[in-house]
Amino acid sequence: MEATVLNDPKISEPWGVATFGAATIAAEPDFARVKVELACIEQSPAEAFQAAQRVITAFRAVLRSHQIPDAGVAPSHLKLATHYEYSPALETRRKAGFKCEADYEIETAAIESLQQLMTEIVDAGVDRINGIEFDVRTKRALRAQARRDAVGAARAKAELYAEAAGIELGRVLHIEDVDPERLKTYSHGGVSGGVEEDFAPGQIVVTAAVAMGFAIDG
C-alpha cells in the first residue's frame, strides 16, 4: 500500500507517539443517599415549632426502626418564616401563619428496603422527597483502578502503532489527565479509548481517561 503524506499542522513538528486511553469500571451501589424536607404551617411561631418537632420525632422513630444511626443523618436547623397565601383572582397575598421547615440527608445501606423506608417517612409527616442518589463507598479505589487501566490502554495502543510502523517505542514523555466529560469530544474526533458503555441499570460507573506521549527509540 502506498503511503500518503499528510500536511497536518498538528504534527508539523513530530516528536513521538501520542495516544489516548480510557477505562470504565462499574460496581453495584452499596448505599443510598436520600434528601427529604418537612414543613409545618401554624398560626403562631410556637405552634409551628411544636408541629415540626412532632413530625421530627415521628421521622426519627422511623429511622431507628430501620437501624439507621444518627451518624447516617445530616440535619439542618429549624427555619421559620412568615407564610403567605396568594389569591390569583384578587392578585393579592395575605398572611396565613408561620411555616417551620427542616431538611435532612439520610444515608442507608439497606437498599433493598428503601421503598418501605420512603413510604414510612412520608407517613410520618415528611412532605417532600428532594432526591435519591445511589453510590458506592469504594469509589476512590475504583477511580484509581480506572486510571491504571486507562494508562494501560494508552500504552497498549502506542505499542500497537509502534509495531505496525516498525519502530521501537521509547520512554514516556507526557501524561495528561483528561476530564471524563471530554470523552465525547474525543469520540466525535474519531479517537476511541476502548470504553464500554453497556452497563446494567443502576450500576455506579467510574471513568478515567489519559492522553500520553512516548518517545521513539532508534
C-alpha positions as CSV (number, residue, x, y, z in Angstrom):
1,M,0.0,0.0,0.0
2,E,1.4,3.4,-1.0
3,A,2.0,5.8,1.9
4,T,0.3,9.2,1.8
5,V,1.9,12.4,3.1
6,L,-0.4,14.4,5.3
7,N,0.2,18.1,5.7
8,D,-1.4,18.3,9.2
9,P,-0.5,21.4,11.2
10,K,-0.9,19.5,14.4
11,I,2.1,17.3,13.6
12,S,4.3,19.8,11.8
13,E,7.0,19.0,14.4
14,P,6.7,15.3,15.0
15,W,8.2,14.1,18.3
16,G,7.0,10.6,19.0
17,V,3.8,8.6,19.5
18,A,0.7,10.2,21.1
19,T,-2.2,8.1,22.2
20,F,-5.4,8.3,24.3
21,G,-6.6,5.7,26.7
22,A,-9.8,5.4,28.7
23,A,-11.3,2.9,31.1
24,T,-14.5,2.4,32.9
25,I,-15.3,0.3,35.9
26,A,-18.9,-0.5,37.1
27,A,-20.0,-1.6,40.5
28,E,-23.2,-2.3,42.3
29,P,-24.3,0.5,44.7
30,D,-23.9,-0.3,48.3
31,F,-25.7,2.6,49.9
32,A,-28.3,5.3,49.1
33,R,-28.4,9.0,50.0
34,V,-31.9,10.4,50.4
35,K,-32.7,14.1,50.8
36,V,-36.0,14.9,52.5
37,E,-37.8,18.1,53.7
38,L,-40.6,18.7,56.1
39,A,-42.7,21.8,56.6
40,C,-45.4,22.7,59.2
41,I,-47.7,25.7,58.9
42,E,-49.5,27.0,62.0
43,Q,-50.9,30.3,63.2
44,S,-48.1,31.2,65.6
45,P,-44.3,30.6,65.6
46,A,-44.6,28.5,68.8
47,E,-47.3,26.3,67.3
48,A,-45.2,25.9,64.1
49,F,-42.1,24.8,66.0
50,Q,-44.2,22.4,68.1
51,A,-45.8,20.8,65.0
52,A,-42.4,20.5,63.3
53,Q,-40.9,18.8,66.4
54,R,-43.8,16.3,66.4
55,V,-43.0,15.4,62.8
56,I,-39.3,15.2,63.5
57,T,-39.9,12.8,66.5
58,A,-42.0,10.5,64.3
59,F,-39.5,10.8,61.5
60,R,-36.6,9.8,63.8
61,A,-38.6,6.9,65.1
62,V,-38.9,5.6,61.5
63,L,-35.2,5.9,61.0
64,R,-34.5,4.0,64.3
65,S,-36.8,1.2,63.2
66,H,-34.7,0.8,60.1
67,Q,-31.5,0.7,62.1
68,I,-30.2,4.0,60.6
69,P,-27.8,5.5,63.1
70,D,-27.6,9.2,64.0
71,A,-24.3,9.3,62.1
72,G,-26.2,8.5,59.0
73,V,-28.4,11.5,59.2
74,A,-27.3,15.1,58.4
75,P,-29.9,17.5,59.8
76,S,-30.4,21.2,59.4
77,H,-31.6,23.8,61.9
78,L,-35.2,24.5,62.0
79,K,-36.2,27.5,59.8
80,L,-39.1,29.8,60.5
81,A,-40.7,32.2,58.0
82,T,-44.0,34.0,57.6
83,H,-46.3,32.1,55.4
84,Y,-48.4,33.8,52.8
85,E,-51.3,32.6,50.6
86,Y,-51.7,34.1,47.2
87,S,-55.1,34.8,45.6
88,P,-54.9,34.6,41.7
89,A,-58.4,36.1,41.4
90,L,-57.6,39.2,43.6
91,E,-53.9,39.2,42.6
92,T,-53.0,39.7,46.3
93,R,-51.5,37.7,49.1
94,R,-52.4,37.6,52.7
95,K,-50.6,36.4,55.8
96,A,-51.6,32.9,56.6
97,G,-49.5,31.9,59.6
98,F,-45.9,30.7,60.0
99,K,-44.0,27.9,58.3
100,C,-41.4,25.9,60.2
101,E,-39.1,23.9,57.9
102,A,-36.2,21.4,58.2
103,D,-34.3,19.3,55.7
104,Y,-32.3,16.1,56.2
105,E,-29.9,13.9,54.3
106,I,-30.1,10.2,55.1
107,E,-27.6,7.5,54.2
108,T,-28.6,3.9,54.4
109,A,-27.0,0.6,53.2
110,A,-30.4,-1.2,53.2
111,I,-31.1,-0.5,49.6
112,E,-33.5,-3.5,49.3
113,S,-35.9,-1.9,51.9
114,L,-35.6,1.7,50.6
115,Q,-39.1,1.8,49.1
116,Q,-40.6,0.8,52.5
117,L,-38.4,3.4,54.2
118,M,-39.7,6.2,51.9
119,T,-43.3,5.1,52.5
120,E,-42.9,5.3,56.3
121,I,-41.1,8.6,56.2
122,V,-43.9,10.2,54.2
123,D,-46.5,8.6,56.6
124,A,-44.6,10.2,59.5
125,G,-45.3,13.7,58.1
126,V,-42.3,14.4,55.9
127,D,-43.9,16.0,52.9
128,R,-41.1,16.3,50.3
129,I,-38.6,13.8,48.9
130,N,-36.0,16.0,47.2
131,G,-33.8,13.3,45.7
132,I,-32.4,9.8,46.0
133,E,-28.9,9.0,44.9
134,F,-27.1,5.6,44.8
135,D,-23.4,5.4,45.4
136,V,-20.5,3.1,46.3
137,R,-18.2,3.6,49.3
138,T,-15.1,2.3,47.4
139,K,-15.4,4.9,44.7
140,R,-11.9,6.3,45.4
141,A,-10.4,2.8,44.9
142,L,-12.5,2.2,41.7
143,R,-11.3,5.5,40.3
144,A,-7.7,4.7,41.0
145,Q,-8.1,1.3,39.2
146,A,-9.8,3.0,36.2
147,R,-6.8,5.4,35.9
148,R,-4.4,2.5,35.9
149,D,-6.4,0.8,33.3
150,A,-6.6,4.0,31.2
151,V,-2.8,4.2,31.2
152,G,-2.6,0.6,30.2
153,A,-5.0,1.2,27.3
154,A,-2.9,4.2,26.1
155,R,0.3,2.2,26.3
156,A,-1.1,-0.8,24.5
157,K,-2.4,1.4,21.7
158,A,1.1,3.1,21.4
159,E,2.8,-0.3,21.3
160,L,0.4,-1.5,18.6
161,Y,1.1,1.6,16.5
162,A,4.9,1.2,17.0
163,E,4.8,-2.4,16.0
164,A,2.7,-1.6,12.9
165,A,5.1,1.2,11.9
166,G,8.2,-1.0,12.6
167,I,9.7,1.3,15.3
168,E,10.7,0.8,18.9
169,L,8.6,2.6,21.5
170,G,10.6,4.6,23.9
171,R,10.1,6.2,27.3
172,V,7.0,8.1,28.4
173,L,7.4,11.8,27.6
174,H,3.9,13.1,28.6
175,I,1.0,12.2,30.7
176,E,-2.2,14.3,30.8
177,D,-5.2,13.6,32.8
178,V,-8.4,14.0,30.7
179,D,-11.7,15.0,32.2
180,P,-14.1,12.1,31.5
181,E,-16.7,14.7,30.4
182,R,-14.4,15.3,27.4
183,L,-14.7,11.7,26.2
184,K,-17.5,12.7,23.8
185,T,-15.1,15.2,22.3
186,Y,-12.5,12.5,21.7
187,S,-15.2,10.2,20.4
188,H,-16.5,12.7,17.9
189,G,-13.0,13.3,16.8
190,G,-12.6,9.7,15.8
191,V,-10.4,8.7,18.8
192,S,-11.5,5.5,20.5
193,G,-10.5,4.9,24.1
194,G,-12.0,1.5,24.3
195,V,-14.7,2.4,26.8
196,E,-17.6,0.0,27.2
197,E,-21.0,1.7,27.7
198,D,-23.2,-1.4,28.1
199,F,-23.8,-1.4,31.8
200,A,-26.7,-2.8,33.9
201,P,-29.2,-0.2,35.1
202,G,-28.4,1.1,38.5
203,Q,-24.7,0.4,38.4
204,I,-22.2,3.1,39.6
205,V,-19.9,3.8,36.7
206,V,-16.4,5.4,37.2
207,T,-14.5,6.5,34.2
208,A,-10.9,7.7,33.8
209,A,-9.0,8.9,30.7
210,V,-5.5,9.9,29.9
211,A,-3.5,11.3,27.0
212,M,0.1,10.0,26.8
213,G,3.1,10.7,24.7
214,F,6.0,8.3,24.0
215,A,9.4,8.7,22.5
216,I,10.6,6.7,19.5
217,D,13.8,4.8,20.1
218,G,16.3,4.1,17.4
